[in-house]
Amino acid sequence: MRTGWAGGPEFVTQCPIRPGGSYTYCFTIQGQEGTLWWHAHSSWLRATVYGALIIHPKEGDSYPFTKPKRETTLLLGN
């Protein structure tokens, strides 16, 4: 939780991912739910490579509000 291991610019906290490569970042989320977002930290990619990270309540727990009838992820960018 709140680790900067993969949260910095290229060549500072880690090497960039090579073209055609992949990267898996495993982490534990405790006591958090909601919608967060992720983005690239490499030159112009930070404005073009991003997405939603949706954390649902733990199985068996309820939402802190009336459960929505449907959910839609909406990302805005420029």
Buried (B, 14 or more C-beta within 10 A) or exposed (E): EEEEEEEEEBEEEBEBEEEEEEEEEEEEEEEEBEEEEEEBBEEEEEEEEEEEEEEEEEEEEEEEEEEEEEEEEEEEEE
